[in-house]
Amino acid sequence: MHNSRWSEFAVESLIRVLGFSTVGLVALIFVFLLREGLPVLSEVALPNFLGRAWYPTFGSFGILPLVLGSVLVTVTAIAIALPLGLATAVFVREVAPGWAREILKPMIEVLAGIPSVVLGFFGMTMVAPWVRQTLGTATGLTAITGSLILTYMALPTLISVAEDALDAVPKSYRDAGLAMGATQWQTIWRVIVPAARSGIVTAAMLAMGRAIGETMAVMMVTGNAARMPTEWDALLRPVRTMTATVAAEMGEVAKGSTHYHALFAIGIVLFVITFAINMTAARAIFAKRRRGGLR
């Protein structure tokens, strides 16, 4: 009994240390970003840093086109992925027979393990030519191409979390809907899906956090043009995201230069945006649990 108590204490202590270590590691990463990125504010005027032009060679470090490019590609991807992911989650949880569900769920989760560079290569060789020929663009490396690739990358997360949210709806809700004379589809779309809406919103937020932080695939298929995506056909033109900028330029920049600090400042902005998205999703999960896992 004494040995069992000591073993339990050792395991609890180890778990506690690992938990605090994870939080501490994230904090140290953020401190490192601040140390390397904040000096840019003393080297570049704030209007320049928040400007509309990113030309480091000529002293222009405006991050606005990079932020808007990331937002455009990510929001478009989630707008496409949400109806597809929700429909797939409904099919897997509510419609598919048991044997099909046992096959589909592992297959969907395996899709998340495909390397992003492979998806980027697929986008360059297959999706980009299709976009150019179908939409008549000058080049296939456009914002919509990046959005389509990010849609594929966001779907596994969105489907898995949304399916868990649908699964959390009590069986009594389904029985009550059917008992009142509703069809299966009426019960799904008017009872089950509304009851799981907070979990579905959480799935969309987590998928958005996954998409906005993607680097390699986006860098390969969006054209990497640091321009303001404000035209009506911005989706059909090349853009550049924050992650692609850091990945493309960090290897060639001189350490300690203004350009170097500006890239770390972009990392700070990206860290804050991703953190805010994940915190919003976490709060939605916490609120759902407090309400009993519903609504």
C-alpha beads as a LAMMPS data file, in Angstrom:
LAMMPS data file: protein, C-alpha beads

295 atoms
294 bonds

1 atom types
1 bond types

-500.0 500.0 xlo xhi
-500.0 500.0 ylo yhi
-500.0 500.0 zlo zhi

Masses

1 110.0

Atoms # bond

1 1 1 0.000 0.000 0.000
2 1 1 2.869 2.311 0.879
3 1 1 4.630 1.587 -2.421
4 1 1 1.410 2.146 -4.352
5 1 1 0.963 5.547 -2.727
6 1 1 4.506 6.579 -3.594
7 1 1 4.052 5.382 -7.179
8 1 1 0.880 7.428 -7.499
9 1 1 2.643 10.490 -6.080
10 1 1 5.555 10.043 -8.525
11 1 1 3.226 9.763 -11.522
12 1 1 1.203 12.810 -10.453
13 1 1 4.388 14.816 -9.944
14 1 1 5.720 13.794 -13.348
15 1 1 2.476 14.775 -15.065
16 1 1 2.469 18.104 -13.230
17 1 1 6.069 18.832 -14.221
18 1 1 5.401 17.938 -17.852
19 1 1 2.305 20.127 -17.917
20 1 1 4.116 23.159 -16.497
21 1 1 7.055 22.476 -18.820
22 1 1 4.776 22.657 -21.854
23 1 1 3.308 25.978 -20.739
24 1 1 6.778 27.257 -19.916
25 1 1 8.095 26.223 -23.327
26 1 1 5.360 28.157 -25.117
27 1 1 6.075 31.181 -22.897
28 1 1 9.790 30.987 -23.687
29 1 1 9.055 30.846 -27.426
30 1 1 6.926 33.973 -27.128
31 1 1 9.629 35.747 -25.096
32 1 1 12.177 34.829 -27.765
33 1 1 9.915 36.241 -30.475
34 1 1 9.502 39.452 -28.489
35 1 1 13.248 39.783 -27.952
36 1 1 14.025 39.381 -31.638
37 1 1 10.989 41.161 -33.077
38 1 1 10.341 44.223 -30.924
39 1 1 13.600 46.024 -31.952
40 1 1 12.002 46.636 -35.353
41 1 1 9.775 49.269 -33.736
42 1 1 12.853 51.326 -32.882
43 1 1 14.340 50.877 -36.364
44 1 1 11.231 51.317 -38.526
45 1 1 8.515 53.927 -38.125
46 1 1 5.158 52.456 -37.125
47 1 1 3.372 53.782 -40.253
48 1 1 6.044 52.036 -42.329
49 1 1 5.611 48.754 -40.452
50 1 1 1.827 48.921 -40.822
51 1 1 2.076 50.107 -44.412
52 1 1 0.937 48.672 -47.729
53 1 1 4.311 47.764 -49.242
54 1 1 6.698 44.948 -48.329
55 1 1 10.003 45.677 -50.106
56 1 1 12.756 45.071 -47.514
57 1 1 15.479 45.794 -50.086
58 1 1 14.181 49.377 -50.396
59 1 1 13.416 49.843 -46.702
60 1 1 9.669 49.193 -46.900
61 1 1 8.449 46.772 -44.226
62 1 1 4.678 47.108 -44.457
63 1 1 3.044 43.900 -43.198
64 1 1 -0.529 44.807 -44.198
65 1 1 -0.465 42.923 -47.548
66 1 1 0.933 39.866 -45.764
67 1 1 -1.754 39.942 -43.067
68 1 1 -4.552 40.481 -45.594
69 1 1 -3.150 37.738 -47.811
70 1 1 -3.188 35.300 -44.906
71 1 1 -6.724 36.320 -43.936
72 1 1 -8.015 36.063 -47.516
73 1 1 -6.620 32.587 -48.104
74 1 1 -7.629 31.264 -44.669
75 1 1 -11.172 32.666 -44.576
76 1 1 -11.860 31.420 -48.106
77 1 1 -10.571 27.972 -47.177
78 1 1 -12.795 27.780 -44.084
79 1 1 -15.801 29.060 -46.063
80 1 1 -15.334 26.137 -48.456
81 1 1 -14.387 23.566 -45.824
82 1 1 -17.190 24.280 -43.330
83 1 1 -20.171 23.037 -45.389
84 1 1 -18.143 20.112 -46.751
85 1 1 -16.822 19.158 -43.316
86 1 1 -20.196 19.515 -41.602
87 1 1 -21.935 17.443 -44.273
88 1 1 -19.262 14.749 -43.967
89 1 1 -19.497 14.742 -40.160
90 1 1 -23.293 14.384 -40.355
91 1 1 -22.961 11.527 -42.813
92 1 1 -20.361 9.697 -40.703
93 1 1 -22.263 10.110 -37.426
94 1 1 -25.921 10.029 -38.434
95 1 1 -26.288 8.308 -41.803
96 1 1 -23.467 5.875 -42.490
97 1 1 -23.894 2.306 -41.207
98 1 1 -21.650 1.126 -38.400
99 1 1 -19.210 -0.780 -40.594
100 1 1 -18.742 2.230 -42.885
101 1 1 -18.216 4.539 -39.898
102 1 1 -15.433 2.323 -38.589
103 1 1 -13.667 2.626 -41.950
104 1 1 -14.306 6.309 -42.641
105 1 1 -13.201 7.732 -39.286
106 1 1 -9.630 6.320 -39.408
107 1 1 -9.331 7.279 -43.071
108 1 1 -10.300 10.887 -42.327
109 1 1 -7.781 11.089 -39.485
110 1 1 -5.037 9.629 -41.696
111 1 1 -5.554 12.490 -44.173
112 1 1 -4.152 14.893 -41.573
113 1 1 -0.821 13.077 -41.694
114 1 1 -0.048 13.809 -45.348
115 1 1 3.054 16.097 -45.471
116 1 1 2.266 19.639 -46.527
117 1 1 5.070 19.626 -49.099
118 1 1 3.342 16.730 -50.855
119 1 1 0.102 18.704 -50.959
120 1 1 2.011 21.728 -52.225
121 1 1 3.535 19.655 -55.025
122 1 1 0.067 18.315 -55.862
123 1 1 -1.257 21.870 -55.931
124 1 1 1.491 23.053 -58.273
125 1 1 1.157 20.190 -60.731
126 1 1 -2.598 19.514 -60.658
127 1 1 -4.645 22.255 -58.996
128 1 1 -2.789 25.293 -60.376
129 1 1 -3.110 24.238 -64.064
130 1 1 -6.786 23.440 -63.484
131 1 1 -7.390 26.886 -61.956
132 1 1 -5.573 28.601 -64.836
133 1 1 -7.509 26.726 -67.514
134 1 1 -10.907 26.787 -65.817
135 1 1 -10.931 30.353 -64.472
136 1 1 -8.822 31.895 -67.220
137 1 1 -6.217 33.417 -64.911
138 1 1 -2.773 34.508 -66.054
139 1 1 -1.196 32.040 -63.651
140 1 1 -2.536 29.153 -61.632
141 1 1 -0.546 30.175 -58.564
142 1 1 -3.257 32.320 -56.987
143 1 1 -5.064 32.873 -53.723
144 1 1 -7.883 30.515 -54.703
145 1 1 -5.352 27.749 -55.367
146 1 1 -3.932 28.194 -51.886
147 1 1 -7.456 28.230 -50.453
148 1 1 -8.311 24.929 -52.138
149 1 1 -5.188 23.272 -50.731
150 1 1 -5.884 24.685 -47.254
151 1 1 -9.461 23.437 -47.529
152 1 1 -8.149 19.907 -47.927
153 1 1 -5.754 20.378 -45.003
154 1 1 -8.426 21.816 -42.703
155 1 1 -11.068 19.173 -43.422
156 1 1 -9.715 16.351 -41.181
157 1 1 -9.673 18.589 -38.100
158 1 1 -13.065 20.084 -38.880
159 1 1 -14.716 16.722 -39.563
160 1 1 -13.282 14.998 -36.476
161 1 1 -14.233 17.749 -34.011
162 1 1 -17.663 18.305 -35.579
163 1 1 -18.359 14.569 -35.503
164 1 1 -17.474 14.479 -31.795
165 1 1 -19.846 17.404 -31.198
166 1 1 -22.684 15.577 -32.973
167 1 1 -21.904 12.436 -31.009
168 1 1 -22.234 14.397 -27.747
169 1 1 -25.900 15.202 -28.478
170 1 1 -28.006 12.851 -26.286
171 1 1 -29.957 10.090 -27.987
172 1 1 -33.109 11.461 -26.384
173 1 1 -32.957 14.473 -28.739
174 1 1 -33.036 12.157 -31.737
175 1 1 -35.844 10.045 -30.274
176 1 1 -37.895 13.136 -29.408
177 1 1 -37.580 14.549 -32.927
178 1 1 -38.620 11.272 -34.536
179 1 1 -41.457 10.797 -32.035
180 1 1 -42.901 14.197 -33.017
181 1 1 -43.189 13.056 -36.624
182 1 1 -40.024 14.597 -38.055
183 1 1 -38.101 12.702 -40.697
184 1 1 -34.508 11.660 -40.131
185 1 1 -33.161 14.596 -42.129
186 1 1 -35.460 17.077 -40.374
187 1 1 -34.268 15.736 -37.037
188 1 1 -30.633 16.060 -38.109
189 1 1 -30.779 19.632 -39.443
190 1 1 -33.351 21.106 -37.056
191 1 1 -32.518 19.307 -33.816
192 1 1 -29.114 17.629 -33.750
193 1 1 -27.033 20.184 -35.655
194 1 1 -28.426 23.196 -33.726
195 1 1 -27.813 21.341 -30.459
196 1 1 -24.170 20.818 -31.447
197 1 1 -23.584 24.297 -32.864
198 1 1 -21.020 25.359 -30.248
199 1 1 -18.948 22.263 -30.995
200 1 1 -19.233 22.938 -34.721
201 1 1 -18.058 26.525 -34.204
202 1 1 -15.144 25.144 -32.192
203 1 1 -14.303 22.798 -35.057
204 1 1 -14.270 25.735 -37.486
205 1 1 -12.008 27.774 -35.195
206 1 1 -9.545 24.931 -34.735
207 1 1 -9.491 24.318 -38.483
208 1 1 -8.852 28.026 -39.023
209 1 1 -5.928 27.914 -36.603
210 1 1 -4.565 24.936 -38.521
211 1 1 -4.939 26.711 -41.854
212 1 1 -3.506 30.117 -40.951
213 1 1 -0.323 28.546 -39.616
214 1 1 0.380 26.450 -42.710
215 1 1 3.608 27.340 -44.514
216 1 1 5.055 25.059 -47.175
217 1 1 1.941 24.213 -49.175
218 1 1 0.790 27.842 -49.222
219 1 1 4.236 29.103 -50.209
220 1 1 4.274 26.724 -53.178
221 1 1 0.873 27.555 -54.687
222 1 1 -0.058 31.191 -53.941
223 1 1 2.487 32.929 -56.185
224 1 1 4.225 34.787 -53.315
225 1 1 3.451 38.301 -54.548
226 1 1 3.423 40.743 -51.637
227 1 1 0.557 42.855 -52.930
228 1 1 -2.610 44.270 -51.413
229 1 1 -5.488 41.826 -52.135
230 1 1 -8.131 44.529 -52.327
231 1 1 -9.400 44.093 -55.898
232 1 1 -12.692 42.363 -56.606
233 1 1 -10.780 39.511 -58.254
234 1 1 -8.154 39.213 -55.512
235 1 1 -8.795 35.472 -55.239
236 1 1 -7.673 35.060 -58.851
237 1 1 -4.352 36.837 -58.297
238 1 1 -1.142 35.859 -56.497
239 1 1 -0.791 36.767 -52.828
240 1 1 1.753 36.221 -50.095
241 1 1 1.026 35.049 -46.556
242 1 1 2.896 35.794 -43.333
243 1 1 4.135 32.238 -42.952
244 1 1 5.408 32.087 -46.530
245 1 1 7.285 35.364 -46.065
246 1 1 9.105 34.140 -42.974
247 1 1 9.939 30.785 -44.566
248 1 1 11.144 32.300 -47.845
249 1 1 13.276 35.123 -46.443
250 1 1 14.602 34.034 -43.047
251 1 1 17.322 31.830 -44.526
252 1 1 18.882 34.675 -46.503
253 1 1 18.565 37.606 -44.119
254 1 1 21.499 38.968 -42.098
255 1 1 21.130 38.305 -38.380
256 1 1 20.498 41.465 -36.403
257 1 1 19.428 43.508 -39.427
258 1 1 16.180 45.441 -39.654
259 1 1 14.850 42.868 -42.095
260 1 1 15.692 40.120 -39.571
261 1 1 13.778 41.859 -36.787
262 1 1 10.850 42.564 -39.136
263 1 1 10.491 38.848 -39.905
264 1 1 10.366 38.080 -36.194
265 1 1 7.768 40.818 -35.775
266 1 1 5.674 39.007 -38.380
267 1 1 6.104 35.903 -36.226
268 1 1 4.763 37.829 -33.230
269 1 1 1.681 38.929 -35.189
270 1 1 1.085 35.378 -36.399
271 1 1 1.574 33.991 -32.879
272 1 1 -0.956 36.436 -31.434
273 1 1 -3.540 35.715 -34.152
274 1 1 -3.168 31.943 -33.767
275 1 1 -3.266 32.208 -29.975
276 1 1 -6.444 34.295 -30.129
277 1 1 -8.126 31.776 -32.446
278 1 1 -7.177 28.826 -30.227
279 1 1 -8.240 30.664 -27.068
280 1 1 -11.629 31.414 -28.652
281 1 1 -12.030 27.735 -29.509
282 1 1 -10.968 26.712 -25.982
283 1 1 -13.470 29.102 -24.406
284 1 1 -16.208 27.705 -26.644
285 1 1 -15.329 24.165 -25.502
286 1 1 -15.318 25.247 -21.858
287 1 1 -18.653 27.011 -22.224
288 1 1 -20.138 23.932 -23.897
289 1 1 -18.981 21.697 -21.038
290 1 1 -20.456 24.065 -18.459
291 1 1 -23.799 23.841 -20.263
292 1 1 -23.671 20.069 -20.247
293 1 1 -22.104 19.578 -23.674
294 1 1 -25.038 21.069 -25.561
295 1 1 -25.941 24.267 -27.387

Bonds

1 1 1 2
2 1 2 3
3 1 3 4
4 1 4 5
5 1 5 6
6 1 6 7
7 1 7 8
8 1 8 9
9 1 9 10
10 1 10 11
11 1 11 12
12 1 12 13
13 1 13 14
14 1 14 15
15 1 15 16
16 1 16 17
17 1 17 18
18 1 18 19
19 1 19 20
20 1 20 21
21 1 21 22
22 1 22 23
23 1 23 24
24 1 24 25
25 1 25 26
26 1 26 27
27 1 27 28
28 1 28 29
29 1 29 30
30 1 30 31
31 1 31 32
32 1 32 33
33 1 33 34
34 1 34 35
35 1 35 36
36 1 36 37
37 1 37 38
38 1 38 39
39 1 39 40
40 1 40 41
41 1 41 42
42 1 42 43
43 1 43 44
44 1 44 45
45 1 45 46
46 1 46 47
47 1 47 48
48 1 48 49
49 1 49 50
50 1 50 51
51 1 51 52
52 1 52 53
53 1 53 54
54 1 54 55
55 1 55 56
56 1 56 57
57 1 57 58
58 1 58 59
59 1 59 60
60 1 60 61
61 1 61 62
62 1 62 63
63 1 63 64
64 1 64 65
65 1 65 66
66 1 66 67
67 1 67 68
68 1 68 69
69 1 69 70
70 1 70 71
71 1 71 72
72 1 72 73
73 1 73 74
74 1 74 75
75 1 75 76
76 1 76 77
77 1 77 78
78 1 78 79
79 1 79 80
80 1 80 81
81 1 81 82
82 1 82 83
83 1 83 84
84 1 84 85
85 1 85 86
86 1 86 87
87 1 87 88
88 1 88 89
89 1 89 90
90 1 90 91
91 1 91 92
92 1 92 93
93 1 93 94
94 1 94 95
95 1 95 96
96 1 96 97
97 1 97 98
98 1 98 99
99 1 99 100
100 1 100 101
101 1 101 102
102 1 102 103
103 1 103 104
104 1 104 105
105 1 105 106
106 1 106 107
107 1 107 108
108 1 108 109
109 1 109 110
110 1 110 111
111 1 111 112
112 1 112 113
113 1 113 114
114 1 114 115
115 1 115 116
116 1 116 117
117 1 117 118
118 1 118 119
119 1 119 120
120 1 120 121
121 1 121 122
122 1 122 123
123 1 123 124
124 1 124 125
125 1 125 126
126 1 126 127
127 1 127 128
128 1 128 129
129 1 129 130
130 1 130 131
131 1 131 132
132 1 132 133
133 1 133 134
134 1 134 135
135 1 135 136
136 1 136 137
137 1 137 138
138 1 138 139
139 1 139 140
140 1 140 141
141 1 141 142
142 1 142 143
143 1 143 144
144 1 144 145
145 1 145 146
146 1 146 147
147 1 147 148
148 1 148 149
149 1 149 150
150 1 150 151
151 1 151 152
152 1 152 153
153 1 153 154
154 1 154 155
155 1 155 156
156 1 156 157
157 1 157 158
158 1 158 159
159 1 159 160
160 1 160 161
161 1 161 162
162 1 162 163
163 1 163 164
164 1 164 165
165 1 165 166
166 1 166 167
167 1 167 168
168 1 168 169
169 1 169 170
170 1 170 171
171 1 171 172
172 1 172 173
173 1 173 174
174 1 174 175
175 1 175 176
176 1 176 177
177 1 177 178
178 1 178 179
179 1 179 180
180 1 180 181
181 1 181 182
182 1 182 183
183 1 183 184
184 1 184 185
185 1 185 186
186 1 186 187
187 1 187 188
188 1 188 189
189 1 189 190
190 1 190 191
191 1 191 192
192 1 192 193
193 1 193 194
194 1 194 195
195 1 195 196
196 1 196 197
197 1 197 198
198 1 198 199
199 1 199 200
200 1 200 201
201 1 201 202
202 1 202 203
203 1 203 204
204 1 204 205
205 1 205 206
206 1 206 207
207 1 207 208
208 1 208 209
209 1 209 210
210 1 210 211
211 1 211 212
212 1 212 213
213 1 213 214
214 1 214 215
215 1 215 216
216 1 216 217
217 1 217 218
218 1 218 219
219 1 219 220
220 1 220 221
221 1 221 222
222 1 222 223
223 1 223 224
224 1 224 225
225 1 225 226
226 1 226 227
227 1 227 228
228 1 228 229
229 1 229 230
230 1 230 231
231 1 231 232
232 1 232 233
233 1 233 234
234 1 234 235
235 1 235 236
236 1 236 237
237 1 237 238
238 1 238 239
239 1 239 240
240 1 240 241
241 1 241 242
242 1 242 243
243 1 243 244
244 1 244 245
245 1 245 246
246 1 246 247
247 1 247 248
248 1 248 249
249 1 249 250
250 1 250 251
251 1 251 252
252 1 252 253
253 1 253 254
254 1 254 255
255 1 255 256
256 1 256 257
257 1 257 258
258 1 258 259
259 1 259 260
260 1 260 261
261 1 261 262
262 1 262 263
263 1 263 264
264 1 264 265
265 1 265 266
266 1 266 267
267 1 267 268
268 1 268 269
269 1 269 270
270 1 270 271
271 1 271 272
272 1 272 273
273 1 273 274
274 1 274 275
275 1 275 276
276 1 276 277
277 1 277 278
278 1 278 279
279 1 279 280
280 1 280 281
281 1 281 282
282 1 282 283
283 1 283 284
284 1 284 285
285 1 285 286
286 1 286 287
287 1 287 288
288 1 288 289
289 1 289 290
290 1 290 291
291 1 291 292
292 1 292 293
293 1 293 294
294 1 294 295
